[in-house]
Amino acid sequence: MQAIDATAIRTWGIPRLLLMEHAGLAVARVAHTRYPSSTEPILLCCGTGFNGGDGLSAARHLHAWGHALRIVLTGRLDQLREEPATYAAIAHRLGLPLMELTTPQDVARAEEWLAACGLIIDALLGIGIRGDVREPTASLIDRLNRSGKPIVAADVPSGLDADTGVVHGIAVKASVTVAFGLPKHGCLVQAGPSHTGSLVVDPITLPRTLLNGTTNAA
Ligand SMILES: NC(=O)c1ccc[n+]([C@@H]2O[C@H](COP(=O)([O-])OP(=O)(O)OC[C@H]3O[C@@H](n4cnc5c(N)ncnc54)[C@H](OP(=O)(O)O)[C@@H]3O)[C@@H](O)[C@H]2O)c1
């Protein structure tokens, strides 16, 4: 999937922003259609990588559809680069509340938002995870899993290895996972099925021939 993503961007000239826009739209659509009666705010949990950018992109759509949103970021806003920074700036201008979490103790500050939300979106970690989940993300995932609230995961449940289905210390137990491009093998094997929930696959406008292997990814 990383090779397909890179080929779409570098060889086909599809800006990453377009892919992220459609990834965010896919997540927002699933949240909006599967949990239409939820009038409580949506808690959007974002990491500082491109997976977090997908979540911040979803925020724009959900806001446009009238949802109340609260965003927690597992890092500082000034760590965001490129497209995720663009979407974070838009979220700021839309007036969406955002809390930066940098230590495990900070997770307690998000407790009120967690208790008040009707739905969680997990955009903490995607296919770029390296090693066991670090703090404060690990504490946040533990808290999300114990909340009893429905969770929509972006691409892959955070903490689950997208290739092997092994849990990197701790992983989100999602109600629904919206996979971008192709379903990730790790969602289907090992601990994958017990963490993925139902699986929705959205092509996010990646070229069909790249996804079906007719055109080789670099
Ligand atoms: N075609 C596609 O599939 C497609 C297209 C567009 C977007 N995307 C999205 O982009 C995602 C991949 O983005 P990405 O490569 O930026 O990776 P990522 O999954 O967002 O992960 C990288 C981020 O997570 C942090 N991180 C890595 N390992 C960690 C750990 N063990 N504990 C805590 N934090 C950790 C990194 O911080 P450090 O750098 O500080 O380690 C970095 O901020 C996909 O999953 C998808 O959501 C995919």
The ligand as a Tripos MOL2 file, in Angstrom:
@<TRIPOS>MOLECULE
LIG
   48    52     1     0     0
SMALL
NO_CHARGES

@<TRIPOS>ATOM
      1 N1         -3.0400    5.0670   -0.1670 N.am      1 LIG1
      2 C1         -3.0980    5.0440    1.1450 C.2       1 LIG1
      3 O1         -3.2210    4.0130    1.7720 O.2       1 LIG1
      4 C2         -3.0310    6.3440    1.8330 C.ar      1 LIG1
      5 C3         -3.1910    7.4840    1.1370 C.ar      1 LIG1
      6 C4         -3.1630    8.6550    1.8150 C.ar      1 LIG1
      7 C5         -2.9580    8.6680    3.1780 C.ar      1 LIG1
      8 N2         -2.7870    7.5210    3.8580 N.ar      1 LIG1
      9 C6         -2.6230    7.5470    5.2890 C.3       1 LIG1
     10 O2         -1.2960    7.6750    5.6940 O.3       1 LIG1
     11 C7         -1.0300    6.6810    6.6990 C.3       1 LIG1
     12 C8          0.4360    6.4360    6.7920 C.3       1 LIG1
     13 O3          0.9890    7.6860    7.1760 O.3       1 LIG1
     14 P1          2.4490    7.8070    7.7670 P.3       1 LIG1
     15 O4          3.3980    7.1090    6.8640 O.co2     1 LIG1
     16 O5          2.6750    9.2490    8.0870 O.co2     1 LIG1
     17 O6          2.3690    6.9570    9.0650 O.3       1 LIG1
     18 P2          1.4040    7.0130   10.3430 P.3       1 LIG1
     19 O7          0.6840    5.7350   10.3360 O.co2     1 LIG1
     20 O8          0.6610    8.2880   10.4180 O.co2     1 LIG1
     21 O9          2.4890    6.9470   11.4990 O.3       1 LIG1
     22 C9          3.5540    7.8830   11.5810 C.3       1 LIG1
     23 C10         3.3110    8.7740   12.7800 C.3       1 LIG1
     24 O10         3.1530    7.9560   13.9330 O.3       1 LIG1
     25 C11         4.2470    8.1570   14.8390 C.3       1 LIG1
     26 N3          4.6580    6.8290   15.3110 N.ar      1 LIG1
     27 C12         5.2600    5.8470   14.6110 C.ar      1 LIG1
     28 N4          5.4240    4.7530   15.3660 N.ar      1 LIG1
     29 C13         4.9190    5.0640   16.5890 C.ar      1 LIG1
     30 C14         4.7950    4.3430   17.8070 C.ar      1 LIG1
     31 N5          5.2330    3.1040   17.9380 N.pl3     1 LIG1
     32 N6          4.1870    4.9630   18.8570 N.ar      1 LIG1
     33 C15         3.7340    6.2200   18.7630 C.ar      1 LIG1
     34 N7          3.8330    6.9660   17.6260 N.ar      1 LIG1
     35 C16         4.4180    6.3810   16.5480 C.ar      1 LIG1
     36 C17         5.3080    8.8880   14.0600 C.3       1 LIG1
     37 O11         6.0100    9.7220   14.9350 O.3       1 LIG1
     38 P3          7.6240    9.7500   14.8650 P.3       1 LIG1
     39 O12         7.9550   10.1930   13.4840 O.co2     1 LIG1
     40 O13         7.9610   10.7390   15.9380 O.co2     1 LIG1
     41 O14         8.0630    8.3380   15.1700 O.co2     1 LIG1
     42 C18         4.4720    9.6870   13.0630 C.3       1 LIG1
     43 O15         3.9470   10.8650   13.6590 O.3       1 LIG1
     44 C19        -1.9040    5.5300    6.2990 C.3       1 LIG1
     45 O16        -2.1740    4.6050    7.3060 O.3       1 LIG1
     46 C20        -3.1540    6.2800    5.8930 C.3       1 LIG1
     47 O17        -3.9520    6.5990    7.0120 O.3       1 LIG1
     48 C21        -2.7900    6.3690    3.1670 C.ar      1 LIG1
@<TRIPOS>BOND
     1     1     2 1
     2     2     3 2
     3     2     4 1
     4     4     5 ar
     5     4    48 ar
     6     5     6 ar
     7     6     7 ar
     8     7     8 ar
     9     8     9 1
    10     8    48 ar
    11     9    10 1
    12     9    46 1
    13    10    11 1
    14    11    12 1
    15    11    44 1
    16    12    13 1
    17    13    14 1
    18    14    15 2
    19    14    16 1
    20    14    17 1
    21    17    18 1
    22    18    19 2
    23    18    20 1
    24    18    21 1
    25    21    22 1
    26    22    23 1
    27    23    24 1
    28    23    42 1
    29    24    25 1
    30    25    26 1
    31    25    36 1
    32    26    27 ar
    33    26    35 ar
    34    27    28 ar
    35    28    29 ar
    36    29    30 ar
    37    29    35 ar
    38    30    31 1
    39    30    32 ar
    40    32    33 ar
    41    33    34 ar
    42    34    35 ar
    43    36    37 1
    44    36    42 1
    45    37    38 1
    46    38    39 2
    47    38    40 1
    48    38    41 1
    49    42    43 1
    50    44    45 1
    51    44    46 1
    52    46    47 1
@<TRIPOS>SUBSTRUCTURE
     1 LIG1         1 GROUP 0 **** ****
